[in-house]
Amino acid sequence: MRAFLLDGYGAIADHVRLAEIADPVPGPEDVLIDIHAASLNPIDFKIVRGDLKRVSKYTLPRTFGFDASGVVLAVGKGVSRFKPGDAVYLRASRETIGTFAEKIALPEKFVALRPAKASHEDAAALPLVGLTTVQGFDRVQARAGQRILIHAGAGGIGTFAIQYAKHLGLHVTTTTSSKNVDFVKSLGADRVIAYDRENYLEQGGDYDIVYDTLGGAFTVDAFKLTRKGGAVISLSGPPDRDFARREGAGLLVRAAVWLMSRKVYAASAASGASYCWFFTEPSGDQLREIARLVDSGAIKPVVDRIFAFAQLPAALTYLEVGRARGKVVLKVR
């Protein structure tokens, strides 16, 4: 089969190449899937750059990519939920990444039936952003009536998070550029702060939750806007201090994590708000719930642009620029 391989860390053009490799062989609990579409996420170009090599050690060259939608080709003898011909979508784990390929074999617990009302391209846009949002909101016990600030509401994560927050009954404020104000309102945002016209830090705060998708200064500044007892969910900030222990990291990595997170924890202590950072985990059960929300009309997949399979390097570069409105998708079939 054809697959894109990562053969080193650095520039996308230098280390992402298309190759012919052997088809994957499913194990007893695995589903073999013919991939029709895959979506891109910021974690993909971060892996290429080597940003995560301290915490996710890969033997190179290897396939990569987390999200996909396709059709089941074969199942292992221990698989009970799927059969050949089923249209499915999935999110691979950190250990099983490889969706920028024509086929993938994954444990059935990572897979769910594709939303009936979604195309393969739309379905592929959902897994990572959906699971990240659902798991993050679960961790901070988001509930109806709370106020949330979602950064970068027009991005891949933001477009899903706005809709999911409204489904839960939260009051949603989001940041975006002025050209996307009407777009994020159409997704359900109650209040929009145009960052190219307004300083969001001067627009009031006291949020129950800040959903930080940007990292850097935005992570520390989030605590200036969060009420005492609230929470900052960060996707791009430093790992929390329990991360190294959970991952079984050595002393040097633990010390590095402590140093990286010291400003965030100082801001957390000063504000009385908690800090939530985590790696998204694959979950077929949660994907089934997301599919139900899509089919009910509560969530609409948002796709910015579809690239041909052979254009993955160009698609990664496009996403890295940071101007995509919604998700960037690769059409494999």
N, C-alpha and C positions, 0 to 999 in steps of 0.2 A: 504494500500500500504506500501511498504518498503521505509524508508527514513532515512538519517543520521541526528541525532540531536546533537546540541551543548548544553550541559547541565551545562557548567561552563567555566571559563576562566583559561587558563594555558597550560599544556602539551597536545599535540594532543592525545596521548594514553589514557589520563585520562578523556578527556571531549568530545570526538567524538564517538558516539555509534550508531549502526544500530538498528532501532526499527520498529514496525508495528504501523502505525497511520492511521487515517481516510483519505479517498480520499478528495482532495480539491473540493469545490463546486463553480463553476463559477458564477459570478454575471452577470448582464445584458450586461456589456461592456467587459466581459472576454472571453478568449479562454482557454479551458481545453486541455492540451497537454500531450500526452504519451511520456515521455522522453526516447530517444534512446541513447544519449551521452551527457555528461556534461564536461566542461573543468575547470581546476583549474587556479587560479590567486593568486599572492602574497597577495592580500587583504584577501583571505580566511584564510590563516594561521595567518595573522595579527589579524583578528577577533577572532580566537580561542585563541590566546595569550592574548587578551584583549587590544591590542594596540589602538583600536579605540573606546573603550567603553565610553570615554568622549564625543565623537561627534556623535556616533551612538548607542543609548541606546536600547537594546533589552531585552525583557522579555524571560527568559530562563526556560525550554528548548525550542529550536525552530530549524526549518530547516534552512539551509544556502546554499550558492552557487549562482553564478550570471549567468553563461553561460550555454546554452543547445541547443540541436537540437532534434526534434522529430516530431510526427504526431498529428494533431488536432483530438481530440476525440469528442468534443462538443463545441458549441459556445452559448453565451448569445444572447437574442433576439435583443440587440442593435448592434451586430457585423455585419459588412457588407463586410469586406475584406477577411474573411476566412470561410471555410466550413470543416466538418469532412473529414478526409483523406488527407488534405493538409500537405505536408512536410514543416516544418517551423524551423526557428532558432530565438533565443531571447537573450536579456540581461535583467535580472530582475533589479528593482530599489533597493535602500537600504532598503526600507520598505517591499518589496515583495520577498526578497531572499528566495531560497528554491529549487535550481536545483539539489542538491545531493539527489534526490528522484526519484520515478518512475513516478510521475505525478506532474504537477503544473498548477495553474490557474492564468493567468495574463491579464491585460488590452490589448486589441488588438493593441494599439498604441506602445507597447513594442516589437511587434512581426513582422517578415517579412518572406516571402517565402524563403526557403532554396536555396542557389545557386544551379542551375541545375547540375553543373559539380562537386559538392562537395558531399562527403559521409556525414552521420550524424557526424562521428568523426571529419572530417575536418571542417564542418560547426560550430560545437560546439567550435572549437578553435578560432573563429573569433570575436565574439561580443564585449567583453570588450576591447581587445587590439585594435580592429578596431575603435570602438567608441571613445576610449580615444585619439587615434592618430588624427582622423578626427576632433574632437572637439578642441583639443589642437592646431592643425595647423590652424584651423579657427580663434581661438582667437588671434593668433599673425599674422594673414593674410599672411601665408606662400605662396610664389609664385615662379614661374619659375625664374631661374637665381640666387636665393639666395644660400648661403652656410650654411649647417647645420651639426652639430656634434651630432651624436646619440650614447649615451653610451650603452654598453652591446648589441651590434648588433645581437648577436646570441640568445638572450633571447626571450621570448614570445612577449613582446612589440617591441623589436628591429627588429625582423624578419618582422613584419608587417610594422613598421615605415620606414624601408629602402625602401621597395617596394612602399609604398605610396608616400614617398618623391620623388622617381624617377618618379613616375607617374605624379606628379605635375611639374617636371622639375627642381628640386633642385640638387645642387652638394652635394653629401653625403660623409661625413667622419664618420667612426664608430670605436669604440673600441671593442676589443674582445681578447680572448687568441690566441696564435700563432696557435694552432691546428684548430681554426675556421676561419682563414684568407680566405682560398679559398671558404669556405661555404658562408661567408657574401658577398664576391665578386660575387658569383653566384646569389645573391639576388639583385645585382645592385650597391653595394657600390663602389664609385669612389676611395676612399682612405681608407686604414685600418691601424689603430694603434694597434699593438699587445702589450697589457699592461704588459705582462710578459717579454717583451724584450725592451720596450720603455716607457718613461715617457710622457704621453700625454700632460702634461703641457709644455713640452719642444719642442713640434712639431709645434709651431706656432698657431695662432688663428685668430681673426678678423672674427668670424662667425656671420652670421645674426641671427641664432637660435642655441641654445644648448638645446637638448632634454635630460634632466636629469632623468634617470630611477633608480638611485642608492641612492640618498640622502646623508646625512651626509656632509663630507668635499667636496664631489663632487658638491653639490649645491652651496656652497660659491665659490669654485674654478671655477665654470662655468663662472662667471662674469669676470674672468681674460682672458677669451678667446672670449668674446662677444664684438662686436663693439658697439660704441655709437649709440643708437637708435635701437639696436637689442633686443632680448628677450631670457630669459631662461624659458623654460617650465619644471616644475618639477613635477614628480609624487610621489616622496618620500621625498621631503623637507618639511619644516614646512608650515602650512597653511598661506595663505596671510592674511593681517590684516583686510580685509573686510569679511573674512570667518565667524567670530563669529557673526557679525551683520547680515549676510545673514541667519545664522542658528538660530538666536534669542537666542544666548547663554547669560548666565549671566555674571556679572562683573568678577568673578574669572576666568572663561574660557577666557574671553577677555584679561585679564591681562596675563594669561599663554600663549596665542597665541602671544601677543606682545613680551614677553620675548623670546619665542622660535624662533621668526623670526628676532630678532634684528640684528644678524650678516648678514643674507641674505639681509636685507634692507640697511645695511651700504655698503655692496658690490655692490648692485644695484645702489645706489646713486653715489658711486665712479666711476663706469664704465659708467654710463649713459644708461644702459640697463634695461629693465623692467623685472619684475618677474611675472610669470603666474603659478598659482596653482589652481586646481579645482577638484571637484568630478565629475566623469563621469556620464552623465545622459543617461537613456535608450531612444532609438529612433528607432522606426520601419522604419521611413522614411530614416534615415541614413543607417540602415541595408540593406534596399533595394538598396541603391547606392553601398554599399560594395559588395552585391551579384552580381551586374552588373559588378563590377571590377573583381571579381573572374571569372565570366563566360566569360569575354572578355580576360582573361589571364594576366591582369595587376597585379593581386594579387594572390599569391599561398599560401594556408594555410600551415603552418609548424608545424608538430606534432612530438614531441620528443619520446613520449612513451604513450602507452595505457594501463591502468590498468582496471581490472575487477571491477564491481560495489562495491563488498564487500571489496575491497582493498583501499577504500578512505583514511584511516589513513596512510597507507604506501605511497600512492600517495602524500599526503600533506607533509609528511616528506621528500620525494624525492625532491619535488619542493623547500622546504625550504632550502635544502642544496645549491641550487643556481647553479647547473651545467646543467640544462636542456637546450637543444638546440631547441628552439621553445616551443610549448605548451605541457602540460601534460593533458591527456584526460582520462575520466572515461567512460567505455562502460557500459551503463545501460541495454540495450536490446541486 
